[in-house]
Amino acid sequence: MNPLGLNPLGVNPLGGGPVPDPSWPTNPAINAAFTAGAGLAVLAGLVFAVRCYRREGTVIGFVCLLGGAVASLFEPLTAANAFVYYPVQEQLTLFTAYGVRIPLFLTLAYTAEIGLGSLALWRLLRAGGGPSAVMRVWLLVALGDVLLETPALWLRVFYYYGPQPLNLWGMPLYWAPLDGALGILPAVLLHLLHGPSWRAWHHLVLIALYPTSVAVFYVGAGWPVWTLMNTGVAMPWIWAGGLLTVALTYLFVRALAALTAVPPEALRNAWRASPADHALPH
C-alpha cells in the first residue's frame, strides 16, 4: 500500500486473489465535477467534428468520437483483470459487465481521450506529420493521462487495488503509456486507408476498430504485468512485468509510427486490388 492509502487491498476469503473495498468513500459532488469535465471535453470534440463536416463534408470526426465511446465496452474486462474499481455509490452507472459497473464519466473520458485523440492524430498525419506526430501524440496523451488521473485518484473518484507496480503516488505509471496508445491504431489505419470512395460500412468497421485497438494494447502489451499481478508472485517480478509492458507498448507504437511513412496511395491501391491480383504464379 502506498503512503497515501490509494491502493486499497482486500483479501478474498475464497483465496482467489485481491478484491476491492466496496465501502471505499467517494464524494458525489467531486464525481459530478469529473463527469462534467469529461463531458466538456466531449463537447469540444463535437464542435471540432462539426467544423470538419462543414469545411470538408466528412463525418469522420463523429465516427472517431463514437468509436471512442464504443471502446469503453472493453473496460470491464480490463478492470476485472487489472484490478481497477469504480465505486458504485455516488456514481451514475452507465452499464455493467463481468460484475464491473462502468460509470458515465469513464465512457465520456474514453470518448475524449481515445476518440478525440485519434481524430487529432489523423488530422496531423493528413497534414504530413509522419512518424514523429505519432510519437508526440502518444507522449502527450500519456502525460495528460497522468495529470488527469492523479487528482481523480487522490479525490477518490476510482482506485487501483492489488499489487500494482510503478505506483509512486497512487497511480501505477505503466498505465500512462498504455492509455496514451489506445487511439493510435485507428488513426494510423484511417490515414492509410481513408479515401473519397469510403462507404457507410467502412465507417462501421472503423468504429469496431476502437475496442479492438484497446484489446491490442491492453492484452498485447499489458499481459506481462497483469498475468504476474494475478499469480501472487513477489513484487519485484511484478515491477519487471510492468517495465516489460511499457517496453512492449513503446515497440507497438514505434511500429505504427513507421507505417505512416508508407505512401497512403500505394496501400489504398493494394487494399482495393482483387485477391487474384496477389495470387502467386503457378
C-alpha positions in Angstrom: 0.0 0.0 0.0 1.4 3.4 -0.9 1.8 6.2 1.7 -1.3 8.0 0.5 -3.5 5.0 1.1 -4.7 5.0 -2.5 -4.1 1.3 -3.3 -6.6 -0.5 -1.0 -6.2 -4.2 -1.0 -9.0 -6.5 0.3 -8.4 -10.2 1.0 -10.6 -12.6 -0.9 -12.0 -15.1 1.6 -12.1 -17.7 -1.1 -8.4 -17.3 -1.8 -8.9 -16.1 -5.4 -6.8 -13.0 -5.2 -7.3 -9.4 -4.2 -10.8 -7.9 -4.1 -11.8 -4.2 -4.0 -13.2 -2.5 -0.9 -16.9 -1.8 -1.7 -17.1 0.7 1.1 -14.5 3.0 -0.5 -15.6 6.5 0.4 -16.4 8.8 -2.6 -18.0 12.2 -2.9 -21.0 12.9 -5.2 -20.0 16.5 -5.9 -16.5 15.5 -6.9 -17.7 12.7 -9.1 -20.2 15.1 -10.7 -17.4 17.6 -11.4 -15.2 14.9 -13.1 -18.2 13.8 -15.1 -18.9 17.4 -16.2 -15.3 17.9 -17.1 -15.2 14.8 -19.3 -18.5 15.9 -20.8 -17.0 19.3 -21.7 -14.1 17.6 -23.4 -16.5 15.5 -25.5 -18.4 18.7 -26.3 -15.2 20.3 -27.6 -14.7 17.2 -29.7 -18.2 17.5 -31.2 -17.5 21.1 -32.0 -14.4 20.1 -33.8 -16.2 17.3 -35.7 -18.9 19.8 -36.8 -16.2 22.1 -38.1 -14.6 19.3 -40.1 -18.0 18.4 -41.6 -18.8 22.0 -42.5 -15.5 22.6 -44.1 -14.8 19.2 -45.8 -18.1 17.4 -45.7 -16.5 14.5 -43.8 -18.3 12.7 -40.9 -15.0 11.1 -39.7 -15.0 13.4 -36.6 -18.3 12.0 -35.4 -17.2 8.4 -36.3 -14.0 8.8 -34.2 -15.8 10.1 -31.2 -18.4 7.3 -31.4 -15.6 4.8 -31.7 -14.0 6.2 -28.5 -17.3 5.7 -26.7 -17.7 2.2 -28.0 -14.1 1.4 -26.9 -15.3 1.7 -23.2 -17.1 -1.6 -23.7 -13.8 -3.2 -23.2 -13.2 -1.6 -19.8 -15.0 -4.3 -17.7 -12.5 -6.9 -18.9 -9.7 -4.5 -18.1 -11.0 -3.7 -14.7 -11.6 -7.3 -13.7 -8.1 -8.4 -14.7 -6.0 -5.3 -13.9 -7.7 -4.5 -10.5 -9.5 -1.2 -11.2 -12.5 -0.3 -9.1 -15.2 2.3 -9.7 -17.3 2.8 -6.6 -20.9 2.1 -7.2 -22.1 4.6 -4.6 -22.5 8.2 -5.6 -21.8 7.3 -9.3 -24.0 7.3 -12.3 -23.6 3.8 -13.7 -23.8 3.5 -17.5 -23.6 -0.3 -17.9 -22.4 -3.4 -16.1 -20.4 -6.4 -17.4 -18.3 -9.1 -15.8 -19.5 -7.8 -12.5 -17.9 -4.4 -13.1 -20.1 -1.3 -13.1 -18.8 1.4 -15.5 -19.7 5.0 -14.6 -20.7 7.6 -17.2 -17.6 9.6 -16.6 -15.5 6.7 -17.8 -17.3 6.4 -21.2 -17.1 10.2 -21.6 -13.3 10.0 -20.8 -12.8 7.2 -23.4 -14.7 9.3 -25.9 -12.5 12.3 -25.3 -9.1 10.6 -24.8 -9.3 7.9 -27.4 -11.9 9.3 -29.9 -10.8 12.9 -29.9 -7.1 11.9 -29.6 -7.3 9.7 -32.7 -9.1 12.4 -34.6 -6.4 14.9 -33.8 -3.7 12.5 -34.8 -5.4 11.7 -38.1 -5.5 15.4 -38.9 -1.8 15.8 -38.0 -1.0 12.8 -40.3 -3.0 14.3 -43.1 -1.0 17.5 -42.7 2.2 15.5 -43.2 3.1 14.9 -39.6 4.5 11.4 -40.2 6.0 9.1 -37.6 7.1 12.0 -35.3 3.5 13.1 -35.0 2.5 9.6 -33.7 5.3 9.6 -31.1 4.4 13.2 -30.0 0.7 12.5 -29.6 1.5 9.3 -27.7 3.7 11.1 -25.2 1.2 14.0 -24.9 -1.8 11.8 -24.3 0.2 9.7 -21.8 1.2 12.8 -19.9 -2.3 14.1 -19.9 -3.4 10.7 -18.6 -1.2 11.2 -15.6 -2.3 14.8 -15.0 -6.0 13.9 -15.1 -5.9 10.5 -13.3 -3.8 11.7 -10.4 -6.3 14.1 -8.9 -9.1 11.7 -9.7 -7.3 9.1 -7.6 -6.5 11.5 -4.8 -10.1 12.6 -4.7 -11.3 9.0 -4.6 -13.3 9.0 -7.8 -11.9 5.5 -8.5 -8.9 3.5 -7.4 -6.4 0.7 -8.3 -6.1 -2.2 -5.9 -4.0 -5.3 -5.6 -0.2 -5.5 -6.2 0.1 -2.6 -8.7 3.7 -1.9 -9.8 5.3 1.5 -10.6 2.9 3.1 -8.1 4.7 6.1 -6.7 1.9 8.4 -5.6 -1.3 6.5 -6.2 -1.2 5.9 -9.9 0.6 2.9 -11.3 2.7 4.6 -14.0 2.6 1.8 -16.5 -1.0 2.8 -17.3 0.1 6.1 -18.9 1.9 4.7 -21.9 -0.8 2.1 -22.3 -3.6 4.6 -22.2 -1.7 7.0 -24.5 -1.5 4.4 -27.2 -5.2 3.4 -27.4 -6.2 5.8 -30.2 -3.2 5.4 -32.4 -4.1 2.3 -34.3 -7.5 3.7 -35.6 -5.8 7.0 -36.6 -3.0 5.3 -38.5 -5.2 3.0 -40.4 -7.6 5.8 -41.1 -4.7 7.9 -42.5 -3.5 5.0 -44.7 -6.9 3.7 -46.0 -9.4 6.6 -45.9 -10.5 8.0 -49.2 -13.3 9.7 -51.1 -14.7 6.2 -52.1 -15.4 5.2 -48.5 -18.9 3.8 -47.9 -21.1 3.6 -44.8 -19.8 0.1 -43.9 -16.2 1.4 -43.9 -17.2 3.8 -41.1 -18.8 0.9 -39.2 -15.6 -1.1 -39.4 -13.7 2.0 -38.1 -16.0 2.2 -35.1 -15.4 -1.5 -34.4 -11.7 -1.0 -34.6 -11.6 1.2 -31.5 -12.4 -1.6 -28.9 -10.1 -3.8 -31.0 -7.3 -1.3 -30.5 -7.9 -1.3 -26.8 -7.6 -5.1 -26.8 -4.4 -5.0 -28.9 -2.7 -2.7 -26.4 -4.2 -3.9 -23.2 -3.9 -7.6 -24.0 -0.9 -7.4 -26.4 1.2 -5.2 -24.2 -0.5 -5.5 -20.8 -0.4 -9.3 -20.4 3.1 -9.4 -18.7 2.1 -7.2 -15.8 -1.5 -8.3 -15.4 -0.6 -12.0 -15.6 2.0 -11.6 -12.9 -0.4 -9.5 -10.8 -2.8 -12.4 -10.8 -0.3 -15.1 -9.8 0.7 -13.9 -6.3 4.5 -13.7 -7.1 6.8 -11.3 -5.3 6.6 -7.5 -6.2 10.0 -7.4 -7.9 8.7 -9.7 -10.5 5.5 -7.6 -10.9 7.6 -4.5 -11.3 9.6 -6.3 -14.0 6.4 -7.2 -15.7 5.3 -3.5 -15.6 8.5 -2.4 -17.2 8.1 -5.1 -19.9 4.6 -3.8 -20.6 6.0 -0.3 -21.1 8.6 -1.6 -23.4 6.1 -3.6 -25.5 3.8 -0.6 -25.7 6.7 1.5 -27.0 7.6 -1.1 -29.6 4.0 -1.3 -30.8 3.7 2.5 -31.1 7.0 2.7 -32.9 5.8 0.1 -35.4 2.6 2.0 -36.0 4.6 5.2 -36.4 6.8 3.5 -39.0 3.7 2.6 -41.0 2.8 6.2 -41.6 5.9 6.5 -43.7 4.2 4.3 -46.3 2.6 6.3 -49.1 -1.2 6.0 -48.4 -2.0 5.8 -52.2 0.1 2.6 -52.5 -1.6 1.0 -49.6 -5.0 2.0 -50.8 -4.3 0.5 -54.2 -3.2 -2.7 -52.6 -6.3 -2.7 -50.4 -8.6 -2.3 -53.4 -6.9 -4.9 -55.5 -8.7 -8.2 -56.0 -7.3 -11.4 -54.4 -6.4 -12.7 -57.9 -4.0 -9.8 -58.4 -2.0 -11.1 -55.5 -2.1 -14.7 -56.5 1.3 -16.4 -56.9 2.1 -17.6 -60.4 1.7 -21.4 -61.0 
